[in-house]
Amino acid sequence: MKKNIFKKIIFLHFFIFHFFVFANAQWYDPMKVNEKAGDIYAQALNDAESDKFDAAFSAIDQALIIDPKFVDAYLTRAGIHSALKNYPASIADYEKAYQLDSVYTLTYFLPYSISLAGNGKFQKALDAINKFLNIDKLNAQSIAAGNFRKGTYQFALDYAKKHASNDYVFSPKNLGDSVNSVNPEYYPSITIDGSKLVFTRRVKDDEDFYESNLINGMWSLAKPLGGMINTTFNEGAQNISQDGQWIVFTGCNYPEGHGSCDLYISYKTKNGWSQAENLGNIVNSEFWESSPSLSPDKRDLYFSSNRLGGYGGKDIWVTHHLENGDWTQPENLGPTINTAGDESCSFMYADNQTLFFNSDGHPGYGKTDLFYSKKIDDSTWSEPENLGYPINTIDDEGSLIVAADGETAYYASDRSDSKGALDIYSFQLPEYLRPPKTLWVKGKVYDAKTKEGLPSSVELTETRTRILLNKLKTDENGNYLATLPEGEDYAFNVNRKGYLFYSENYNLSISNNDSVFTADIPLQPIEPGAQVVLKNIFFDTKKAELKPESMIELDKVIELMNDNPKLVIQISGYTDNVGKDDDNLKLSTDRALAVVHYLLASRQIAKDRLQYKGFGATKPIAANATDEGKALNRRTELSVISN
């Protein structure tokens, strides 16, 4: 961080300025500085140039004791404080220098404005930069620098005005000695249940992955990841999948690498993490690939690359995981996300819709800021939203991840309470930036007869929009985890060739549910007598017209029939016990018939393959004494007649 800080100070001192104009300014003559103070000051400059900042501060303090009106000493100390991000101290030194001489310091408005902005005083920074730009005979470089800063200060003020009602307090919390050490820790990654934190730690010049587990609200002592993932090479910029089974990361200068930095993947096994595999020359290029992030269903992998075909330096790309295990040719996310600058550090949140990333090309606070964008469809993204001050500052911001609660964010910083270098912190996002809280369902898919686990396909679809939100594969034993963002209702289907699909519905549009859902799913082999409740077939009360939300499930039935051309089925309708028996029998029959009419209307299924029957309230599967029981009894079933 401190490397080349003195060069930065010298550059800033090229733009000398003054904010406060005093009528009786005293003229400062550097040639009349006390000789001893000048010698000590010269040593301070040498110390600063060697990054010995404590020694430089001490020397400047001594020089100012000897000559309290040594303006250059105040200006230099202000510059060092600014470069070290101690903006309040920098502001105080600049203002002391202006009090001593408002003429000699006339052109220091620019660095002073930067320190003001670094301290969040954007209106004062704007006032200062406007005074700087009013100075006569500024050169082109000074004018360009001033106008650039003016734009960032105005952006900050506009953003603050937009969120004026927000009383957000930014209060990062160090994760403590169990996670952080005197060595740098950075690039946090966390599983969806928040129980496992994986991060990069650099010891001397070697980067490795460490993990810490949340036990009874406390992080365990971090240990290197077990298995073969850590090597003598540098591993970094990792992302653990939401289910904790995969890690994708960046490996640089590996012998088998295709470019300077490539993407690798490791899998969790009984013996720890597997030896990493290079994702190959379709994903990796002869250029630079880094900062990978898996979607929650592990179908999409987002990453940053400076490969050809982008919009600027580094762009964010995505590659898709095919059912045969291959990855597709990467696609650029397009000009809404990517700019002529650099975009990196992508993180796809658990809702599979909200992408966080950093950029120095979108409007912001001056350097690399953090943003988010919402996925509208597979090729369209919303306009990126800056996360705002004080999450973003005038300095560079790195990676950020957000836990499934939609509130807790994690990032790395070298704040004043760090353990010695970069540490990992957590903080609460302001409400207006929070993505939807995301729950999850997990379990095992198995054969209903043999009880053996079944590798299967799991799909989650928004019933309102019919958008397929997640499509994932279970592992070889049938284990799965699927995310469920709050705010929508979902059709949940599990499919495997040779079996009836499984159907479930999760209503999260209005509920505030803290539950974690568990569903062990028995799939019925397709054979006479096999049946499944179609839980995503919907009707209004006492009506037999299919609601639009039913189309997802009905299209699944069509797909099932097309995949099994000899299959003959019966659609059965059932009601609860409210109302007259005859009315219930007719209603259930009409509803079953409505399903059959939809299937026939597709013109893909012959009439002789479809039967229907209504049973009214005669075959309840739950007690009608409760609303929950009645809801279970109001159902539509599919049963196999022959195959």
C-alpha positions in Angstrom: 0.0 0.0 0.0 2.8 2.4 1.0 4.9 1.8 -2.1 5.6 4.9 -4.1 3.6 7.0 -1.7 6.3 9.7 -1.7 6.0 9.9 -5.5 2.3 10.5 -5.1 3.0 13.2 -2.6 5.4 14.9 -5.0 2.8 14.7 -7.7 0.1 16.3 -5.5 2.5 19.0 -4.6 2.7 20.0 -8.2 -0.8 21.4 -7.7 -0.4 23.8 -4.7 -3.5 25.7 -3.6 -5.2 27.6 -0.8 -8.8 27.5 0.4 -9.0 30.2 3.1 -8.1 33.7 1.8 -7.0 36.1 4.6 -6.8 39.8 4.1 -3.6 40.2 6.0 -1.7 37.1 4.7 1.9 36.9 5.7 4.4 36.3 2.9 6.4 33.1 3.3 9.9 32.9 1.9 11.4 29.4 1.8 14.8 30.9 1.5 14.4 32.4 5.0 13.6 29.2 6.8 15.7 28.4 9.8 18.8 26.6 8.5 18.7 23.8 11.1 14.9 23.3 10.5 15.7 23.2 6.8 18.3 20.4 7.2 16.0 18.4 9.4 13.2 18.9 6.8 15.6 17.6 4.0 16.1 14.4 6.0 12.4 14.1 6.4 12.0 14.2 2.6 14.7 11.4 2.3 12.9 9.3 4.9 9.5 9.8 3.1 11.1 8.8 -0.2 12.3 5.6 1.4 8.8 4.9 2.9 10.1 5.6 6.4 7.1 7.6 7.3 7.4 7.5 11.1 10.9 8.9 10.8 9.6 11.5 8.3 6.8 12.6 10.7 9.3 12.8 13.6 11.7 14.9 11.6 8.9 17.3 10.4 7.7 17.7 14.0 11.3 18.7 15.0 11.6 21.2 12.1 8.3 22.8 13.1 9.3 23.2 16.7 12.4 25.1 15.5 10.4 27.1 12.9 6.7 27.1 13.6 6.0 29.0 10.4 7.7 26.5 8.1 4.9 26.3 5.5 6.5 23.6 3.3 6.8 21.3 6.3 3.0 21.6 6.9 2.3 21.0 3.2 4.6 18.0 3.0 3.1 16.5 6.2 -0.4 17.1 4.8 0.6 15.2 1.6 2.0 12.2 3.5 -1.1 12.1 5.7 -3.3 12.1 2.6 -1.3 9.4 0.9 -1.7 7.3 4.1 -5.4 8.0 4.1 -5.3 10.0 7.3 -7.5 12.6 5.9 -8.4 14.6 9.0 -4.7 15.1 9.8 -4.0 16.1 6.2 -6.8 18.7 6.3 -5.5 20.2 9.5 -2.0 20.6 8.1 -3.2 22.1 4.8 -5.4 24.6 6.7 -2.5 25.6 9.0 -0.3 26.2 6.0 -3.0 28.5 4.4 -3.3 30.4 7.6 0.4 31.1 7.5 0.4 32.2 3.8 -2.6 32.3 1.5 -0.4 33.4 -1.5 2.4 30.9 -1.4 -0.1 28.1 -0.9 -2.5 29.5 -3.6 -2.5 26.5 -5.9 -2.9 23.8 -3.2 -6.7 23.7 -3.6 -6.6 20.4 -5.5 -4.9 18.1 -2.9 -6.8 19.9 -0.2 -10.0 19.1 -1.9 -9.0 15.4 -2.2 -8.3 15.2 1.5 -11.7 16.8 2.2 -13.4 14.3 -0.1 -11.5 11.5 1.6 -13.0 12.6 4.8 -16.5 12.7 3.3 -16.7 16.5 3.2 -17.8 16.6 -0.5 -19.4 20.1 -0.4 -16.3 21.6 1.0 -14.3 19.6 -1.6 -16.4 21.0 -4.4 -16.0 24.6 -3.1 -12.2 24.1 -2.9 -11.9 22.6 -6.4 -14.0 25.4 -7.9 -11.6 27.9 -6.4 -8.7 25.9 -7.8 -10.2 26.0 -11.3 -10.7 29.8 -11.0 -6.9 30.3 -10.7 -5.5 32.2 -13.6 -3.2 30.5 -16.1 -3.6 26.9 -15.0 -2.0 24.5 -17.4 -4.0 21.9 -19.3 -3.0 19.0 -17.0 -4.2 21.0 -13.9 -7.5 21.9 -15.5 -8.1 18.3 -16.5 -7.3 17.0 -13.0 -9.5 19.7 -11.4 -12.5 19.0 -13.7 -12.2 15.2 -13.1 -12.3 15.7 -9.3 -15.1 18.2 -9.7 -17.2 15.6 -11.4 -16.6 13.0 -8.7 -17.5 15.5 -5.9 -20.7 16.4 -7.7 -21.5 12.8 -8.1 -21.1 12.3 -4.3 -23.4 15.2 -3.5 -26.0 14.0 -6.0 -25.9 10.5 -4.5 -26.2 11.8 -1.0 -29.2 13.9 -2.0 -30.8 10.9 -3.6 -30.5 9.0 -0.3 -31.0 11.9 2.0 -33.5 10.1 4.2 -31.1 7.3 4.9 -29.5 7.3 8.4 -27.1 4.6 7.6 -24.0 4.2 9.7 -21.0 2.3 8.2 -19.4 0.3 11.0 -17.2 -2.5 9.8 -16.4 -5.2 12.3 -13.1 -7.0 12.3 -13.7 -10.8 12.3 -11.1 -11.2 15.0 -7.9 -13.1 15.8 -9.4 -16.5 14.7 -9.6 -15.3 11.2 -7.1 -12.4 10.9 -3.4 -12.3 11.6 -0.4 -10.1 11.1 -0.3 -11.4 7.6 -2.7 -10.1 4.9 -6.1 -11.8 4.6 -8.4 -11.0 1.8 -10.9 -12.2 -0.8 -13.5 -13.7 1.5 -16.0 -16.3 0.3 -18.8 -17.9 2.2 -21.3 -20.8 1.9 -25.0 -20.0 1.8 -25.6 -21.2 5.4 -22.9 -18.8 6.6 -21.1 -21.6 8.4 -17.8 -21.7 6.3 -15.6 -18.8 5.4 -12.8 -19.4 2.9 -10.2 -16.7 2.2 -6.7 -16.1 0.9 -3.8 -15.5 3.3 -0.4 -14.3 2.1 2.5 -15.5 4.2 5.7 -14.0 2.9 5.3 -14.3 -0.8 3.1 -17.4 -0.8 -0.7 -17.2 -1.2 -2.8 -20.1 0.2 -6.4 -20.8 1.1 -7.7 -20.9 4.7 -11.0 -21.8 6.2 -12.8 -20.8 9.4 -16.1 -22.3 10.6 -18.8 -20.5 12.4 -19.5 -22.4 15.6 -22.0 -21.1 18.2 -21.7 -17.6 16.7 -17.9 -17.6 16.9 -15.3 -18.1 14.1 -13.0 -21.0 14.6 -9.2 -20.7 14.3 -8.5 -20.5 10.6 -6.6 -23.4 9.1 -5.2 -24.2 5.6 -7.7 -26.0 3.4 -7.2 -29.7 3.6 -6.4 -31.9 0.6 -4.4 -30.9 -2.5 -5.7 -27.4 -3.4 -2.8 -25.5 -1.8 0.5 -25.7 -3.6 3.9 -24.1 -3.7 2.4 -21.8 -6.3 0.2 -18.8 -5.6 -3.5 -19.5 -5.3 -5.9 -16.6 -4.8 -9.2 -14.9 -5.7 -11.2 -17.9 -4.8 -15.0 -18.5 -4.7 -16.6 -21.4 -2.8 -19.9 -22.6 -4.3 -23.0 -21.9 -2.2 -23.3 -25.6 -1.3 -19.6 -25.8 -0.3 -18.7 -28.5 -2.8 -16.6 -26.6 -5.4 -13.9 -23.9 -5.3 -12.9 -21.9 -8.3 -9.9 -19.7 -8.1 -7.1 -17.9 -9.9 -3.7 -19.5 -10.3 -0.9 -17.5 -11.8 2.2 -18.7 -13.6 1.3 -22.4 -13.2 3.4 -24.6 -15.5 0.4 -25.7 -17.5 -1.2 -22.3 -17.6 -2.5 -20.8 -20.8 -1.8 -17.2 -19.8 -0.4 -15.2 -17.0 -3.3 -16.1 -14.7 -5.8 -18.9 -15.3 -9.0 -20.2 -13.7 -8.9 -23.5 -11.8 -11.4 -25.7 -10.0 -11.2 -28.0 -7.1 -13.8 -30.4 -5.7 -14.6 -31.4 -2.1 -13.9 -35.0 -1.5 -13.7 -37.4 1.5 -10.0 -36.7 1.7 -10.2 -32.9 1.5 -10.1 -30.7 -1.6 -9.0 -32.3 -4.9 -6.0 -31.4 -6.9 -7.0 -28.3 -8.9 -7.9 -28.7 -12.6 -7.3 -26.0 -15.1 -10.6 -25.0 -16.7 -9.0 -25.4 -20.2 -8.3 -23.2 -23.2 -12.0 -22.5 -23.9 -12.4 -20.6 -20.6 -8.7 -19.5 -20.2 -6.8 -17.5 -22.8 -3.3 -16.4 -23.4 -4.3 -13.2 -21.5 -5.4 -12.7 -17.9 -8.4 -14.4 -16.1 -9.2 -13.8 -12.5 -11.8 -13.1 -9.8 -14.2 -16.0 -10.6 -17.7 -16.3 -9.1 -20.1 -19.2 -9.5 -23.9 -18.8 -9.7 -25.7 -20.6 -6.9 -26.8 -23.4 -9.3 -23.2 -23.7 -10.5 -24.3 -23.4 -14.1 -22.7 -20.0 -14.7 -19.1 -18.8 -13.9 -18.5 -15.1 -14.0 -14.9 -13.8 -14.2 -12.7 -10.9 -15.2 -10.4 -11.0 -18.2 -8.4 -8.6 -20.4 -8.8 -10.9 -23.4 -9.5 -9.6 -26.8 -13.1 -8.7 -27.7 -13.9 -6.6 -24.6 -14.9 -3.0 -24.2 -11.9 -1.8 -22.2 -9.1 -3.1 -20.1 -10.6 -5.8 -18.0 -14.2 -6.9 -18.6 -16.5 -9.3 -16.8 -17.4 -12.4 -18.8 -19.5 -15.5 -18.2 -19.2 -19.1 -19.2 -21.9 -21.8 -18.8 -21.5 -25.3 -17.4 -23.0 -27.9 -19.7 -24.6 -31.2 -18.7 -21.6 -33.1 -20.1 -19.3 -31.2 -17.8 -17.8 -28.9 -20.4 -17.7 -25.1 -20.2 -19.0 -22.9 -23.0 -17.1 -20.2 -24.9 -17.1 -17.2 -22.6 -19.6 -14.4 -23.4 -18.9 -10.7 -22.6 -21.6 -9.3 -20.3 -21.9 -6.3 -22.6 -21.7 -2.5 -22.4 -24.2 -2.0 -19.6 -21.7 -3.7 -17.2 -18.4 -3.2 -19.0 -16.8 0.1 -19.8 -13.7 1.5 -21.4 -12.1 1.1 -18.0 -11.6 -2.0 -15.8 -14.3 -4.2 -14.3 -13.4 -7.0 -11.9 -14.2 -8.8 -8.6 -17.6 -10.1 -9.7 -19.8 -11.8 -7.1 -23.1 -13.4 -8.0 -25.4 -13.2 -5.0 -27.4 -16.2 -3.8 -30.6 -15.0 -5.6 -28.8 -15.6 -9.0 -30.0 -12.2 -10.0 -27.8 -9.6 -8.3 -24.2 -9.2 -9.5 -21.8 -7.2 -7.4 -18.5 -6.0 -9.0 -16.0 -3.2 -9.0 -15.2 -0.7 -11.8 -13.3 2.4 -12.5 -15.3 3.2 -15.6 -18.7 3.9 -14.2 -19.5 7.3 -12.5 -18.2 7.3 -9.0 -15.9 8.7 -6.4 -12.7 8.8 -8.3 -11.1 5.4 -8.5 -12.4 1.9 -8.4 -15.9 1.7 -6.8 -18.2 -1.1 -6.0 -21.5 -1.5 -7.9 -24.4 -4.0 -8.4 -26.6 -4.8 -11.3 -29.7 -7.0 -11.7 -29.9 -9.7 -14.3 -33.1 -9.0 -16.3 -32.6 -12.0 -18.7 -29.7 -14.1 -19.9 -28.3 -11.2 -22.0 -29.7 -8.0 -20.3 -28.6 -6.3 -17.1 -29.9 -3.3 -15.3 -27.9 -0.1 -15.1 -25.2 -0.5 -12.4 -25.9 1.2 -9.1 -23.0 2.6 -7.2 -22.9 1.4 -3.6 -22.3 4.9 -2.4 -20.2 6.6 0.3 -19.0 5.5 2.8 -18.8 1.9 1.3 -17.2 3.5 -1.7 -14.6 6.2 -1.1 -12.1 8.2 -3.1 -9.7 5.3 -2.9 -9.8 1.9 -4.7 -12.3 -0.6 -3.4 -11.7 -4.4 -3.9 -13.9 -7.4 -3.6 -17.2 -7.6 -1.7 -19.5 -10.5 -1.0 -23.0 -10.6 0.6 -24.3 -13.3 2.9 -27.7 -14.9 2.1 -29.5 -12.8 4.6 -29.0 -9.9 2.1 -27.7 -7.7 4.9 -24.2 -8.8 5.9 -21.4 -8.0 3.6 -17.7 -9.1 3.9 -14.7 -7.4 2.5 -10.9 -6.9 3.2 -9.5 -3.6 4.4 -6.4 -2.2 6.1 -8.4 -0.1 8.6 -6.8 1.3 11.8 -7.9 -1.8 13.9 -6.4 -4.4 11.5 -4.1 -7.0 13.0 -1.2 -5.8 10.9 -2.2 -5.7 7.2 -5.3 -6.4 5.2 -8.0 -8.0 7.4 -11.4 -9.4 6.7 -14.4 -7.3 8.0 -18.1 -7.6 8.0 -20.7 -4.8 7.9 -24.4 -4.2 7.4 -25.6 -3.0 4.0 -28.0 0.0 4.0 -31.6 -1.2 3.4 -31.8 0.4 -0.1 -28.8 -1.7 -1.3 -29.9 -5.1 0.1 -30.8 -7.8 -2.3 -33.6 -10.1 -1.3 -33.0 -12.4 1.6 -32.4 -15.9 0.2 -33.4 -19.1 1.8 -32.6 -22.5 0.5 -33.9 -26.1 0.3 -31.7 -29.1 0.5 -32.1 -32.8 0.6 -31.6 -36.0 -1.2 -33.3 -37.4 -4.3 -33.7 -41.2 -4.3 -35.6 -44.0 -5.9 -38.9 -44.5 -4.2 -38.5 -48.3 -4.4 -34.9 -49.1 -3.9 -34.1 -46.0 -1.7 -30.9 -45.6 -3.7 -29.7 -42.0 -4.3 -30.5 -40.7 -7.8 -28.5 -38.1 -9.7 -31.2 -35.8 -11.0 -32.0 -32.3 -12.4 -33.5 -29.7 -10.1 -35.3 -26.6 -11.4 -36.6 -23.6 -9.7 -38.9 -21.3 -11.7 -40.7 -18.1 -10.7 -44.4 -18.8 -11.1 -45.3 -15.1 -11.8 -42.7 -14.5 -14.5 -42.1 -18.1 -15.6 -38.4 -17.3 -15.5 -36.1 -20.3 -14.8 -34.1 -19.0 -11.9 -32.0 -22.0 -11.1 -31.2 -25.3 -12.8 -28.8 -27.6 -11.1 -27.6 -31.1 -10.9 -27.5 -33.2 -7.7 -24.3 -35.0 -6.9 -23.9 -38.6 -7.7 -25.7 -39.6 -4.5 -28.7 -37.4 -5.2 -27.8 -34.6 -2.7 -28.8 -31.1 -3.7 -29.1 -27.5 -2.4 -31.2 -24.9 -4.2 -31.6 -21.3 -3.3 -35.0 -19.6 -2.7 -34.9 -15.8 -2.8 -37.7 -14.1 -0.9 -40.2 -12.0 -2.7 -41.5 -14.5 -5.3 -43.4 -17.8 -5.4 -41.6 -20.8 -7.0 -42.3 -24.0 -8.8 -39.8 -26.6 -7.7 -39.3 -29.6 -9.9 -37.0 -32.6 -9.9 -36.5 -34.6 -13.0 -34.8 -37.8 -14.1 -35.3 -39.9 -17.2 -37.5 -43.0 -16.5 -39.2 -41.4 -13.5 -42.2 -39.2 -12.8 -41.1 -35.7 -12.0 -41.4 -34.3 -8.5 -43.4 -31.2 -7.9 -43.4 -28.7 -5.0 -44.4 -25.1 -4.5 -42.7 -22.5 -2.2 -44.6 -19.4 -1.4 -42.1 -16.7 -0.5 -43.8 -13.6 -2.0 -45.3 -12.3 1.2 -43.9 -14.5 4.0 -41.0 -13.5 6.2 -39.7 -17.1 6.7 -36.5 -17.9 8.5 -36.8 -21.6 7.9 -34.4 -23.7 6.0 -36.4 -26.2 4.0 -35.4 -29.9 3.9 -36.9 -32.1 1.3 -35.8 -35.7 0.7 -37.5 -36.6 -2.6 -38.6 -40.0 -3.6 -38.9 -40.3 -7.4 -41.5 -42.8 -8.7 -40.3 -45.0 -11.6 -42.7 -44.7 -14.5 -44.9 -47.8 -14.2 -48.6 -48.5 -13.9 -49.9 -47.1 -10.6 -47.2 -44.6 -10.0 -48.6 -41.1 -9.2 -47.5 -37.6 -8.3 -49.3 -34.6 -6.9 -49.0 -31.6 -9.3 -48.5 -29.0 -6.7 -48.1 -26.1 -9.2 -51.6 -26.4 -10.7 -53.7 -23.4 -9.5 -57.3 -22.5 -9.7 -59.3 -19.7 -8.1 -61.7 -20.7 -5.3 -64.8 -22.5 -6.8 -63.4 -22.0 -10.3 -62.2 -24.5 -12.9 -60.2 -22.1 -15.1 -56.4 -22.7 -14.9 -54.4 -19.8 -13.5 -51.4 -18.6 -15.6 -49.0 -19.8 -12.9 -50.1 -23.3 -13.8 -48.4 -23.3 -17.2 -45.0 -24.1 -15.8 -46.2 -27.4 -14.4 -48.5 -28.2 -17.4 -45.5 -27.8 -19.8 -43.6 -30.3 -17.6 -46.4 -32.8 -18.1 -46.2 -32.2 -21.9 -42.4 -32.7 -21.7 -43.0 -36.0 -19.7 -45.4 -37.3 -22.3 -43.1 -36.4 -25.2 -40.2 -38.1 -23.6 -42.3 -41.3 -23.0 -44.4 -41.6 -26.2 -46.3 -44.7 -25.0 -47.3 -43.3 -21.7 -51.0 -43.1 -20.8 -52.0 -41.1 -17.8 -55.0 -40.1 -15.7 -55.5 -36.6 -14.3 -57.5 -36.7 -11.1 -59.1 -33.7 -9.3 -59.8 -33.5 -5.6 -61.4 -30.9 -3.3 -61.7 -30.3 0.4 -65.0 -30.9 2.3 -66.3 -27.4 2.1 -69.6 -27.3 0.2 -72.0 -29.9 -1.2 -70.7 -33.2 -2.3 -72.3 -32.9 -5.8 -70.7 -29.5 -6.3 -67.3 -30.7 -5.1 -67.5 -33.7 -7.5 -68.4 -31.5 -10.4 -65.7 -28.9 -9.5 -63.0 -31.6 -9.2 -64.1 -33.2 -12.5 -64.1 -29.8 -14.3 -60.6 -29.0 -13.0 -59.2 -32.3 -14.2 -60.8 -31.8 -17.6 -59.3 -28.3 -17.8 -55.8 -29.8 -17.4 -56.6 -32.4 -20.1 -57.9 -29.6 -22.4 -54.6 -27.7 -22.0 -52.6 -30.8 -22.8 -54.7 -31.4 -25.9 -54.4 -27.8 -27.0 -50.7 -28.2 -27.3 -51.4 -30.6 -30.2 -48.5 -32.7 -29.0 -50.4 -35.4 -27.2 -53.0 -37.8 -28.6 -56.4 -37.8 -26.9 -56.3 -41.6 -26.3 -53.3 -41.1 -24.0 -55.2 -38.9 -21.6 -57.9 -39.8 -19.1 -59.5 -37.7 -16.3 -61.7 -38.1 -13.3 -63.0 -36.0 -10.4 -63.2 -37.4 -6.9 -64.6 -34.4 -5.0 -63.8 -34.7 -1.3 -63.9 -38.5 -1.1 -60.2 -39.2 -0.9 -58.6 -36.7 1.5 -54.8 -37.0 2.3 -55.0 -34.8 5.4 -57.6 -33.9 8.0 -60.1 -31.2 6.9 -60.1 -29.7 10.4 -57.4 -27.1 9.5 -56.7 -24.7 6.7 -53.4 -26.5 6.0 -55.2 -29.8 5.7 -57.8 -28.5 3.4 -55.1 -27.0 1.2 -53.4 -30.4 0.9 -56.8 -32.0 0.0 -57.4 -29.5 -2.8 -55.1 -31.1 -5.4 -54.5 -32.3 -8.9 -52.8 -35.7 -9.3 -51.1 -37.4 -12.3 -51.2 -41.2 -12.3 -49.8 -43.7 -14.8 -52.3 -46.0 -16.5 -49.8 -47.7 -18.8 -46.4 -47.2 -20.3 
